[in-house]
Amino acid sequence: MASARHNRKRKHGRRRMGLLFKLLCGAALAAALTVGATVFFQVETIAVVGSSRYTPEEVIAASGVAVGDNLFRMNKNQVSQRIRQQLPYIGDVTVQRGLPSTLTFTVKEWAAAAQVEVYADPEPAEQAGGEEPGDQSGEDTSGETAGAAEEQGTAATVPWLINAAGKLLEEAGEDSGAIPVTGLTILSPRAGEQMAVPQSQQERLETLKKLLSALERAGMLEQVGSIDLTHSTWISMVYRERFEARIPLDKDLDHSLGVLALAVEDTVQTRGEQAAGIMDLTQEEYDAAFTPASG
């Protein structure tokens, strides 16, 4: 009986020692793999694919990755975010590891879709007696107005280029070639960030982004000369140089652009290449109503 108990204790001890040995081996293997990854998987080559606006050196510098860094310890999402923040024209970044020591950045660049002009909404018309609407006390509220403006941000003093998603790219040059846009006040602009506007213009901003995206999908961006967002129920857009298109805000933009393209093409076919005027898509009776330019 005593011998049986002794044998069971010996077997139990061997099992405990075996488990401990396995744990120690696992820890040693993990440590060896960590040391091996640190020593053997260091970045030796960094390649950049798809960038034409920025040099490979600029992309690599923006990534924050350097030769000698560990290939597996870097966070690919953070690397991608750093590149997109510091280089505004880069929209998508794919980070690929190539064993044993290569890192590849594949980038997709944005194009400037529009140029947002310097703009401020008109001041409310003065009431009779010279008082502003809502100000019956005669007190000086100019300080409060200025304070509210400061809370919103500082208005841009130069035009800015944006992509179709409303991302600020850079200050516009004299001949940017992008579509001029009127009706938005850019606040505290900073390249690489989304365009901010006063709360009263937020719907206009959303309309612009939807319109630019719809124009991209339709392949019509290059045919647009300007965009005016100051009207309350429709967008004014110069199309194919000679047509002022009036596009309703309460209808699907993809559909409206299709109607516009067909209506203008039909007008050119029937009236000739020099046809010019207003193509109004806001009428209830007609999909598009054409009014020839006078003179």
C-alpha positions in Angstrom: 0.0 0.0 0.0 2.8 2.4 1.0 4.6 1.5 -2.2 1.6 2.3 -4.4 1.3 5.8 -2.7 5.0 6.4 -3.3 4.7 5.5 -7.0 1.7 7.8 -7.4 3.7 10.7 -5.9 6.6 10.0 -8.2 4.3 10.0 -11.2 2.6 13.2 -10.1 6.0 14.9 -9.6 7.2 13.8 -13.0 4.0 15.3 -14.6 4.6 18.6 -12.8 8.3 18.7 -13.9 7.2 17.9 -17.5 4.7 20.8 -17.5 7.3 23.2 -16.1 9.8 22.0 -18.7 7.3 22.7 -21.5 6.6 26.1 -20.1 10.3 27.0 -19.9 10.8 25.7 -23.4 7.9 27.8 -24.7 9.3 30.9 -23.0 12.7 30.2 -24.4 11.3 29.8 -27.9 9.3 33.0 -27.7 12.4 34.9 -26.5 14.5 33.4 -29.3 11.9 34.4 -31.9 11.8 38.0 -30.5 15.5 38.3 -30.5 15.6 36.8 -34.0 13.0 39.2 -35.3 14.9 42.1 -33.8 18.2 41.0 -35.2 17.2 39.5 -38.6 14.1 41.5 -39.7 15.5 45.0 -39.7 14.5 47.4 -42.5 17.3 47.6 -45.1 15.3 48.8 -48.2 12.3 51.2 -48.4 10.5 51.5 -51.7 7.8 54.0 -52.8 5.4 53.2 -55.6 2.8 55.4 -57.2 4.0 58.9 -56.1 4.5 61.5 -58.8 4.0 64.7 -56.8 6.3 63.8 -54.0 9.8 62.3 -54.1 10.4 58.9 -52.5 12.6 60.7 -49.9 9.7 62.9 -48.9 7.3 60.0 -48.5 9.8 58.0 -46.5 10.6 61.0 -44.2 6.8 61.5 -43.6 6.4 57.9 -42.7 8.8 58.2 -39.8 10.4 54.8 -40.7 14.1 54.6 -41.0 16.6 51.9 -42.1 17.4 49.7 -39.1 13.9 49.8 -37.7 12.2 46.5 -37.0 10.0 45.3 -39.8 7.4 43.8 -37.5 7.3 46.2 -34.6 6.0 49.2 -36.6 2.2 49.9 -36.7 1.2 50.0 -40.4 -1.9 52.1 -39.7 0.1 54.8 -37.9 2.6 54.9 -40.7 -0.1 55.3 -43.3 -1.8 58.1 -41.2 1.5 60.0 -40.8 2.1 60.0 -44.5 -1.4 61.2 -45.3 -1.3 63.9 -42.7 2.0 65.4 -43.8 1.6 65.0 -47.6 -2.0 66.2 -48.4 -2.1 65.0 -52.0 -1.7 61.4 -50.9 -5.1 59.8 -50.3 -4.4 56.0 -49.8 -1.3 54.3 -48.5 -0.6 50.6 -48.5 2.3 49.4 -46.3 3.7 46.0 -47.4 6.4 44.0 -45.6 8.8 42.0 -47.8 10.9 39.4 -46.0 13.5 39.6 -44.9 14.2 43.3 -44.9 12.1 45.3 -47.5 9.3 47.8 -46.8 7.1 49.1 -49.7 4.8 52.1 -49.6 2.2 52.0 -52.4 0.4 55.4 -52.6 -2.5 56.8 -54.5 -2.5 60.5 -55.0 -5.5 62.9 -55.0 -6.1 65.5 -57.7 -7.3 69.0 -57.0 -11.0 69.0 -57.9 -11.9 72.6 -56.9 -10.6 75.9 -55.8 -12.6 77.5 -53.0 -12.5 81.3 -53.4 -12.3 83.8 -50.6 -15.9 84.5 -49.6 -18.1 86.0 -46.8 -21.8 85.9 -46.6 -23.4 89.3 -47.0 -24.3 91.1 -43.7 -28.1 91.1 -42.9 -29.8 94.2 -44.3 -30.3 97.0 -41.8 -33.9 97.6 -40.6 -35.5 101.1 -40.8 -33.8 103.4 -38.3 -30.5 101.7 -38.8 -30.9 98.9 -36.2 -29.8 95.3 -37.1 -32.5 92.6 -36.9 -32.9 91.3 -33.4 -31.1 94.2 -31.8 -33.7 96.5 -30.2 -31.6 97.6 -27.2 -29.3 100.0 -28.9 -26.4 98.4 -27.2 -23.0 97.9 -28.9 -22.8 94.1 -29.8 -19.8 94.4 -32.1 -17.6 92.8 -29.4 -19.9 89.8 -29.1 -20.0 89.4 -32.9 -16.2 89.5 -33.1 -16.0 87.0 -30.3 -18.3 84.6 -32.0 -16.3 84.8 -35.2 -13.1 84.1 -33.3 -14.7 80.9 -31.8 -15.5 79.7 -35.3 -12.0 80.3 -36.6 -10.1 82.7 -38.8 -11.4 83.0 -42.3 -9.0 82.2 -45.1 -7.6 85.2 -47.0 -6.5 83.3 -50.1 -8.2 80.6 -52.2 -7.6 77.0 -51.3 -7.5 73.8 -53.4 -9.5 70.8 -52.2 -10.1 67.3 -53.4 -13.6 65.9 -54.1 -14.0 64.8 -50.5 -13.4 68.3 -49.1 -9.8 67.7 -48.0 -7.6 70.9 -48.0 -4.6 70.3 -50.3 -2.8 73.7 -50.4 -3.2 77.4 -51.2 -4.2 77.9 -54.8 -1.8 79.3 -57.3 -2.7 81.8 -60.0 -3.3 79.1 -62.6 -4.4 76.1 -60.6 -6.8 74.8 -63.3 -9.3 73.7 -60.6 -13.0 74.6 -60.7 -13.6 78.0 -58.9 -16.2 77.6 -56.1 -18.1 80.6 -54.6 -20.2 80.5 -51.4 -18.0 78.9 -48.7 -15.9 80.6 -46.1 -12.9 78.4 -45.2 -12.1 78.6 -41.5 -8.6 78.1 -40.1 -7.3 76.3 -43.1 -4.5 73.7 -42.7 -3.3 71.5 -45.5 -4.2 67.8 -45.0 -7.3 68.5 -43.0 -11.0 68.6 -43.9 -12.3 72.0 -44.8 -14.2 73.7 -42.0 -16.9 76.3 -42.7 -19.3 78.3 -40.5 -22.3 76.3 -39.2 -24.6 78.4 -41.5 -22.7 77.0 -44.5 -22.5 73.4 -43.5 -25.2 72.3 -45.9 -23.5 74.0 -48.8 -20.2 72.2 -48.0 -22.0 68.8 -48.0 -23.7 69.8 -51.3 -20.3 70.7 -52.8 -18.7 67.3 -51.8 -21.7 65.4 -53.2 -21.6 67.4 -56.4 -17.8 67.0 -56.9 -18.1 63.2 -56.3 -21.0 63.0 -58.8 -19.0 65.0 -61.4 -16.1 62.6 -60.9 -18.3 59.5 -61.4 -19.8 61.1 -64.5 -16.4 62.1 -65.9 -17.7 65.7 -66.2 -15.2 67.6 -63.9 -13.1 68.9 -66.8 -16.3 70.3 -68.5 -17.2 72.5 -65.5 -16.0 76.1 -65.5 -17.3 77.3 -62.1 -19.7 76.5 -59.2 -21.8 79.0 -57.3 -23.4 77.7 -54.0 -25.0 81.0 -52.9 -28.5 80.3 -54.1 -30.9 78.8 -51.6 -32.7 76.1 -53.8 -30.3 75.4 -56.7 -26.6 75.3 -57.7 -25.3 77.5 -60.5 -22.7 75.8 -62.6 -20.9 76.9 -65.8 -20.9 73.8 -68.1 -19.1 73.4 -71.3 -18.1 77.1 -71.2 -21.4 78.4 -72.8 -24.1 77.0 -70.5 -25.2 78.2 -67.1 -26.7 75.0 -65.5 -29.2 75.4 -62.6 -29.3 72.2 -60.7 -31.9 71.7 -58.0 -30.8 70.9 -54.4 -33.7 68.6 -53.7 -33.1 66.0 -56.5 -30.5 63.3 -57.0 -27.3 64.8 -58.4 -26.3 61.8 -60.4 -29.7 61.9 -62.2 -29.5 65.7 -62.6 -26.1 65.6 -64.2 -27.3 62.9 -66.6 -30.2 65.1 -67.6 -27.9 68.1 -68.0 -25.5 66.3 -70.3 -28.3 65.0 -72.5 -30.1 68.3 -72.7 -27.0 70.3 -73.6 -25.9 67.7 -76.2 -29.4 67.9 -77.7 -29.3 71.7 -77.7 -26.0 71.7 -79.5 -27.2 69.2 -82.1 -30.3 71.3 -82.9 -29.0 74.8 -82.5 -25.3 74.4 -83.5 -22.0 74.5 -81.7 -22.3 78.2 -80.8 -25.5 77.6 -78.7 -25.3 79.3 -75.3 -27.6 80.2 -72.5 -29.3 78.9 -69.3 -30.1 75.2 -68.9 -32.6 75.2 -66.0 -33.3 71.9 -64.3 -35.4 73.4 -61.5 -38.7 73.6 -63.5 -41.6 71.4 -62.5 -43.0 71.1 -66.1 -39.8 70.1 -67.8 -36.7 68.0 -67.1 -34.6 70.8 -68.5 -35.7 74.2 -69.9 -33.2 76.1 -72.2 -33.2 79.9 -72.4 -30.9 81.2 -75.1 -28.4 83.9 -74.2 -29.5 87.4 -75.4 -27.5 89.0 -78.1 
